[in-house]
Amino acid sequence: MRRGKKYVESAKLVDRAKLYDPAEALDTVIKTAKAKFDETVEVHVKLGVDSRHADQQVRGAIVLPHGTGKKVRVLVFAKGDKAKEAEAAGADYVGAEDLVARITGENFFDFDVVIATPDMMGVVGRLGKVLGPKGLMPNPKAGTVTMDVTKAINESKAGRIEYRLDKTNIIHCPLGKVSFGTEKLTENFNALLGAIVKAKPAAAKGQYIRSCVVAATMGPGVKINQARLTD
């Protein structure tokens, strides 16, 4: 794969053979960010579990101390008083069957988080095939199926992210923007990794965190010393 000139220059700043401490890794990532826009810093954590087994799933949500730097658009499935509560809490879209029709009929996906009250899950279930692959399906473990819609909306807007395994047993999450600086990104990183370590399934055997890499949107990956993450 042919890389651009900026990427090649950035890659020279990274020691491929080195396992960095988190703060040093994130500081390096900031230096490699050469794009004209404020790049997102992401973390990719490979776990020693098998996501095909229900007792080895790793999934949850956390509000990052400094948010993600992204404006989050929230869609809420609710009726009656809960719909009014969602509107008052600042949800971008609130509805029921009308939203299902809009999503399926108009290919409407102008939102980042979907929240639903438990009584609406029968309606939302019809969207499983379209919301599921996009990682947007409401889930009680992620705090997005709840009667406390105000709390869920506030947390989503404040920078709550969901972490979950993909089919290759890797968790991919945003940590914030390059402009946050090393200190804030490190605090977000520590909060997220702490949550992932706490979520270790009892059925997981052997080394839990196999590898951890951080990178900016357009930059090279920087490896973190995973042995330091489970101390």
Backbone torsions as a table, in degrees:
resi	resn	phi	psi	omega
1	MET	NA	124.9	-178.6
2	ARG	-81.7	129.0	-178.5
3	ARG	-102.1	153.4	178.3
4	GLY	-73.1	166.8	-177.3
5	LYS	-61.3	-43.2	-178.8
6	LYS	-63.6	-40.8	179.7
7	TYR	-63.2	-44.6	-180.0
8	VAL	-59.6	-42.0	178.2
9	GLU	-64.2	-42.7	179.8
10	SER	-64.5	-40.2	-177.6
11	ALA	-61.3	-27.1	179.6
12	LYS	-67.8	-19.8	-179.4
13	LEU	-82.2	-9.3	-175.6
14	VAL	-108.7	127.8	174.9
15	ASP	-85.1	104.6	-174.0
16	ARG	-63.2	-24.4	-176.3
17	ALA	-89.4	-5.8	-173.6
18	LYS	-97.8	144.5	170.5
19	LEU	-105.0	113.2	-173.0
20	TYR	-87.0	153.8	166.4
21	ASP	-72.7	152.9	-174.3
22	PRO	-52.2	-49.0	-176.9
23	ALA	-63.6	-40.7	179.6
24	GLU	-67.5	-38.6	178.8
25	ALA	-62.8	-45.1	-178.7
26	LEU	-69.0	-34.7	175.5
27	ASP	-63.6	-38.7	177.9
28	THR	-66.8	-41.1	178.7
29	VAL	-58.9	-43.4	179.1
30	ILE	-59.8	-40.8	-179.8
31	LYS	-67.8	-27.5	-178.3
32	THR	-83.9	-9.2	-176.8
33	ALA	-78.1	105.3	-174.7
34	LYS	-109.7	-3.9	-175.4
35	ALA	-68.1	161.3	-179.3
36	LYS	-80.3	-11.2	177.3
37	PHE	-106.7	167.5	-179.0
38	ASP	-78.0	97.8	-174.1
39	GLU	-66.9	148.9	173.8
40	THR	-83.5	139.2	174.6
41	VAL	-98.4	127.9	-176.6
42	GLU	-119.5	155.2	174.7
43	VAL	-122.3	142.6	179.4
44	HIS	-127.5	115.2	-174.8
45	VAL	-116.8	116.7	176.6
46	LYS	-92.2	126.6	-176.1
47	LEU	-108.3	150.6	177.8
48	GLY	-86.7	57.8	177.5
49	VAL	-131.7	172.5	177.3
50	ASP	-120.6	104.4	-173.6
51	SER	-65.8	-9.7	177.8
52	ARG	-72.4	-19.3	179.7
53	HIS	-97.8	130.2	-177.3
54	ALA	-59.2	-33.4	-177.0
55	ASP	-82.9	3.6	176.9
56	GLN	-120.5	16.8	176.7
57	GLN	-72.0	142.5	174.6
58	VAL	-124.8	113.8	-177.2
59	ARG	-154.2	141.8	177.5
60	GLY	-179.1	-169.3	179.5
61	ALA	-144.7	151.9	179.5
62	ILE	-148.2	143.7	173.2
63	VAL	-89.6	113.5	180.0
64	LEU	-65.8	139.9	-177.3
65	PRO	-52.0	-35.3	-177.0
66	HIS	-116.6	16.8	179.3
67	GLY	68.2	-168.7	-178.7
68	THR	-109.7	-9.5	-177.7
69	GLY	82.1	4.1	-178.0
70	LYS	-108.9	139.0	174.5
71	LYS	-75.2	120.1	-173.6
72	VAL	-100.5	125.6	177.9
73	ARG	-97.5	124.7	-173.2
74	VAL	-112.3	129.9	174.9
75	LEU	-111.2	132.2	-177.0
76	VAL	-123.2	129.7	171.8
77	PHE	-95.0	111.4	-179.6
78	ALA	-161.6	160.1	177.9
79	LYS	-129.3	162.3	173.2
80	GLY	59.0	-132.4	-176.4
81	ASP	-63.0	-34.5	-179.6
82	LYS	-68.8	-32.5	175.9
83	ALA	-66.7	-42.0	177.2
84	LYS	-63.7	-39.7	179.0
85	GLU	-63.5	-40.7	179.5
86	ALA	-64.3	-42.1	178.2
87	GLU	-63.0	-42.4	180.0
88	ALA	-66.0	-29.3	-178.5
89	ALA	-82.1	-5.8	175.3
90	GLY	100.2	18.9	176.1
91	ALA	-62.4	144.6	-178.0
92	ASP	-79.6	-33.3	178.7
93	TYR	-140.6	134.7	178.2
94	VAL	-134.6	135.3	179.1
95	GLY	178.3	-164.8	-178.8
96	ALA	-140.4	-114.0	180.0
97	GLU	-59.1	-30.6	-180.0
98	ASP	-63.2	-34.6	178.4
99	LEU	-73.1	-35.0	176.7
100	VAL	-59.9	-45.6	-179.7
101	ALA	-63.4	-38.4	-178.9
102	ARG	-68.5	-40.5	-179.4
103	ILE	-68.9	-44.7	-177.8
104	THR	-77.7	-36.5	-174.7
105	GLY	-88.5	-31.9	-175.9
106	GLU	-111.2	3.0	-177.2
107	ASN	55.1	45.0	-176.4
108	PHE	-84.6	115.8	178.2
109	PHE	-139.1	40.6	-177.3
110	ASP	-86.6	50.5	-178.1
111	PHE	-153.2	160.2	-175.5
112	ASP	-112.8	-25.4	-177.8
113	VAL	-136.1	139.3	175.4
114	VAL	-117.0	126.6	178.1
115	ILE	-119.4	143.3	179.6
116	ALA	-142.2	144.6	169.9
117	THR	-76.7	151.1	-175.5
118	PRO	-54.1	-36.9	-178.1
119	ASP	-68.9	-12.4	-179.1
120	MET	-95.3	-3.1	-174.2
121	MET	-67.7	-23.6	174.8
122	GLY	-64.6	-36.8	177.6
123	VAL	-74.4	-46.6	-177.8
124	VAL	-64.5	-30.7	-179.3
125	GLY	-55.2	-28.0	179.1
126	ARG	-65.1	-19.3	-177.1
127	LEU	-97.7	7.2	-176.1
128	GLY	-52.3	-41.6	-176.4
129	LYS	-70.5	-23.3	179.4
130	VAL	-100.6	-34.5	179.7
131	LEU	-81.3	-35.3	-177.5
132	GLY	-56.1	-55.1	-179.0
133	PRO	-61.1	-23.6	179.6
134	LYS	-90.2	-0.3	-179.1
135	GLY	70.9	25.6	-175.0
136	LEU	-107.1	-3.4	-176.6
137	MET	-66.9	126.3	178.2
138	PRO	-58.8	145.2	-176.4
139	ASN	-148.2	133.4	-179.7
140	PRO	-58.5	-37.3	-179.1
141	LYS	-63.7	-29.4	-179.7
142	ALA	-89.8	-0.6	179.9
143	GLY	76.8	15.3	-177.5
144	THR	-103.3	-0.5	166.6
145	VAL	-114.0	105.8	-170.2
146	THR	-161.5	154.3	172.7
147	MET	-84.9	-19.3	179.8
148	ASP	-89.1	72.1	-175.2
149	VAL	-66.8	-31.1	179.1
150	THR	-61.1	-48.1	179.1
151	LYS	-61.5	-44.3	-178.2
152	ALA	-63.4	-41.4	179.0
153	ILE	-66.1	-46.9	-178.7
154	ASN	-60.2	-42.8	-179.4
155	GLU	-67.1	-39.8	179.4
156	SER	-63.3	-42.9	-179.7
157	LYS	-68.7	-28.7	-176.6
158	ALA	-81.0	-10.9	178.8
159	GLY	115.0	31.4	174.5
160	ARG	-74.4	131.4	176.3
161	ILE	-120.2	150.6	176.3
162	GLU	-101.0	135.6	174.4
163	TYR	-115.0	136.2	-179.9
164	ARG	-156.6	154.0	179.4
165	LEU	-74.1	142.8	168.3
166	ASP	-92.8	-174.1	-175.6
167	LYS	-67.3	-16.9	179.3
168	THR	-100.9	16.4	177.3
169	ASN	65.2	32.6	177.6
170	ILE	-116.4	139.4	174.2
171	ILE	-102.1	126.9	177.2
172	HIS	-114.0	125.0	-178.8
173	CYS	-144.2	147.7	171.3
174	PRO	-79.6	145.4	178.1
175	LEU	-109.7	-12.3	-176.6
176	GLY	138.1	-165.2	-178.8
177	LYS	-104.7	155.0	177.4
178	VAL	-53.8	-37.3	-178.0
179	SER	-65.2	-12.8	178.4
180	PHE	-63.0	-32.7	-175.0
181	GLY	88.4	166.0	-173.7
182	THR	-61.7	-43.0	-173.8
183	GLU	-63.3	-49.9	-178.8
184	LYS	-66.9	-40.5	178.4
185	LEU	-63.3	-38.6	179.2
186	THR	-66.2	-39.9	178.4
187	GLU	-65.0	-40.4	176.2
188	ASN	-64.2	-42.4	178.8
189	PHE	-60.2	-48.5	-178.1
190	ASN	-62.0	-38.9	179.3
191	ALA	-65.3	-44.9	-179.1
192	LEU	-66.3	-48.4	-178.7
193	LEU	-65.1	-33.5	176.2
194	GLY	-61.8	-40.8	178.7
195	ALA	-67.0	-40.5	180.0
196	ILE	-65.8	-40.8	178.4
197	VAL	-64.2	-42.4	178.8
198	LYS	-64.2	-28.1	-177.4
199	ALA	-84.1	7.9	-178.8
200	LYS	-56.8	123.9	-179.5
201	PRO	-68.8	145.8	178.7
202	ALA	-62.1	-27.5	-177.9
203	ALA	-79.9	-8.5	-178.5
204	ALA	-73.4	129.7	-179.2
205	LYS	-116.6	153.9	176.8
206	GLY	73.7	-157.1	-176.5
207	GLN	-68.0	124.5	-175.3
208	TYR	-79.8	-55.5	178.3
209	ILE	-94.8	109.6	-176.8
210	ARG	-82.6	-39.6	177.5
211	SER	-158.7	157.9	179.8
212	CYS	-146.3	124.6	-177.7
213	VAL	-129.8	137.6	174.2
214	VAL	-117.1	148.4	-178.8
215	ALA	-159.5	152.5	170.8
216	ALA	-85.1	164.7	-175.4
217	THR	-47.7	-47.6	-174.2
218	MET	-107.1	7.2	-172.5
219	GLY	-107.5	173.8	179.6
220	PRO	-76.5	159.5	178.5
221	GLY	-77.7	146.8	176.4
222	VAL	-121.4	121.8	-175.9
223	LYS	-80.7	137.5	178.4
224	ILE	-106.4	144.1	178.3
225	ASN	-68.1	98.6	-173.6
226	GLN	-67.6	-19.5	178.9
227	ALA	-63.1	-27.2	-179.0
228	ARG	-78.6	-14.4	-170.6
229	LEU	-86.1	-17.3	-176.5
230	THR	-113.7	12.6	179.2
231	ASP	-64.4	NA	NA
